[in-house]
Amino acid sequence: MVAYADATQLLPKGLTYEQAAPIFCAGYTVYSGLRFADPRPHERVAVVGIGALGHLGIQYSKAAGFETIAVTYSKDKEELAYKLRADSVVANGEGLLKEGQHDSLGGGSSSGVDVLQVILTRQLQTQLKVLDQTDALF
């Protein structure tokens, strides 16, 4: 397997290849998103979807010290999000924007990460609708 040196890590003693394997694909995908977003210490991170990748997103965001908001429509995933240490859980973009209005979460304004996540989610939803209708993503 070929990989960028800055994306590699030596496996700790006692960790088998089988135990580490899920981190190679899913873990790197999630970490890359967090790394490219480049959130600052005062910003919050919103993780949309608490499934195959989202559960890692919550854990990585918390491990990096960010206040983390999980976004999921699934009531059964809400409990999981809290077990993974999400600070709060909302069902949609409107809930995410409301979170930004609480004094304890930003003094009345939504952080750039929250707003960006809502915008990107809406753009993705629009693109997926186009793809579904035409089998071509523009």
C-alpha positions as CSV (number, residue, x, y, z in Angstrom):
1,M,0.0,0.0,0.0
2,V,1.3,3.5,-0.9
3,A,0.7,6.3,1.5
4,Y,1.9,9.8,2.3
5,A,4.4,9.8,5.0
6,D,2.5,12.4,7.0
7,A,-0.5,10.1,7.0
8,T,1.3,7.1,8.5
9,Q,1.8,6.0,12.0
10,L,3.7,3.2,13.6
11,L,1.4,0.6,15.2
12,P,1.8,0.5,19.0
13,K,3.1,-2.8,20.4
14,G,0.3,-5.2,21.0
15,L,-2.1,-3.7,18.4
16,T,-2.7,-6.3,15.7
17,Y,-3.1,-5.5,12.0
18,E,-6.7,-6.7,12.3
19,Q,-7.4,-4.2,15.1
20,A,-5.7,-1.3,13.2
21,A,-7.2,-2.1,9.7
22,P,-10.4,0.0,10.1
23,I,-8.4,3.1,10.8
24,F,-6.6,2.9,7.5
25,C,-9.5,3.7,5.3
26,A,-12.4,5.1,7.4
27,G,-10.1,6.6,10.0
28,Y,-7.9,8.4,7.5
29,T,-11.0,9.6,5.6
30,V,-12.4,11.2,8.8
31,Y,-9.1,12.6,10.0
32,S,-8.5,14.2,6.6
33,G,-11.8,16.0,6.8
34,L,-11.0,17.3,10.2
35,R,-7.4,18.2,9.1
36,F,-8.5,20.0,6.0
37,A,-11.3,21.9,7.8
38,D,-8.5,23.2,10.1
39,P,-10.8,24.2,13.0
40,R,-9.3,26.6,15.5
41,P,-9.4,26.0,19.3
42,H,-12.4,28.3,19.9
43,E,-14.5,26.7,17.1
44,R,-16.9,23.8,17.3
45,V,-17.1,20.8,15.0
46,A,-20.4,19.4,13.6
47,V,-20.4,15.8,12.6
48,V,-23.2,15.0,10.2
49,G,-24.4,11.4,10.3
50,I,-23.5,9.0,13.1
51,G,-22.7,5.9,11.1
52,A,-19.7,4.2,9.6
53,L,-17.6,7.5,9.5
54,G,-19.5,9.8,11.9
55,H,-18.8,7.7,15.0
56,L,-15.1,8.2,14.3
57,G,-15.6,11.9,13.6
58,I,-17.1,12.4,17.0
59,Q,-14.2,10.6,18.7
60,Y,-11.5,12.4,16.7
61,S,-13.1,15.8,17.3
62,K,-13.3,15.2,21.0
63,A,-9.8,13.8,21.2
64,A,-8.6,17.0,19.5
65,G,-10.3,19.0,22.2
66,F,-13.2,20.5,20.2
67,E,-16.7,21.0,21.3
68,T,-18.6,18.5,19.1
69,I,-22.1,18.6,17.9
70,A,-23.6,15.4,16.4
71,V,-26.2,15.8,13.7
72,T,-28.5,12.8,13.2
73,Y,-32.2,12.1,12.4
74,S,-32.0,8.7,14.0
75,K,-33.2,8.6,17.6
76,D,-31.3,5.4,18.2
77,K,-28.0,7.1,17.2
78,E,-28.5,9.9,19.6
79,E,-27.6,7.7,22.6
80,L,-24.5,6.4,20.7
81,A,-23.4,10.0,19.9
82,Y,-23.5,10.9,23.6
83,K,-21.7,7.7,24.6
84,L,-19.0,8.7,22.1
85,R,-18.8,12.1,24.0
86,A,-20.7,14.4,21.7
87,D,-21.5,17.6,23.6
88,S,-24.9,17.9,22.0
89,V,-27.0,16.2,19.4
90,V,-29.4,17.9,16.9
91,A,-31.6,16.5,14.1
92,N,-30.9,18.9,11.3
93,G,-29.3,22.2,10.1
94,E,-31.9,24.2,11.9
95,G,-31.1,22.5,15.2
96,L,-27.4,23.1,14.5
97,L,-28.0,26.8,13.9
98,K,-30.1,27.0,17.1
99,E,-27.2,25.4,19.0
100,G,-25.0,28.4,18.0
101,Q,-27.5,30.8,19.6
102,H,-27.0,29.5,23.2
103,D,-24.7,31.6,25.3
104,S,-22.7,28.6,26.5
105,L,-22.1,27.6,22.8
106,G,-21.0,30.8,21.3
107,G,-22.5,34.0,22.8
108,G,-25.3,34.4,20.3
109,S,-23.7,33.6,17.0
110,S,-22.9,30.4,15.2
111,S,-19.3,29.6,14.6
112,G,-17.8,29.4,11.2
113,V,-17.5,25.6,11.4
114,D,-21.2,25.2,12.2
115,V,-22.3,27.5,9.3
116,L,-19.9,25.9,6.9
117,Q,-21.1,22.5,7.8
118,V,-24.7,23.4,7.1
119,I,-23.8,25.0,3.8
120,L,-21.7,22.1,2.7
121,T,-24.5,19.6,3.7
122,R,-27.1,21.5,1.7
123,Q,-24.8,21.7,-1.3
124,L,-24.1,18.0,-1.1
125,Q,-27.8,17.2,-0.8
126,T,-28.5,19.3,-3.9
127,Q,-25.7,17.5,-5.8
128,L,-26.9,14.1,-4.8
129,K,-30.4,15.0,-6.0
130,V,-28.9,16.0,-9.4
131,L,-26.9,12.7,-9.5
132,D,-29.9,10.7,-8.6
133,Q,-31.9,12.2,-11.5
134,T,-29.2,12.3,-14.2
135,D,-26.4,9.9,-13.2
136,A,-24.0,12.7,-13.8
137,L,-22.7,15.1,-11.2
138,F,-22.1,18.6,-12.4
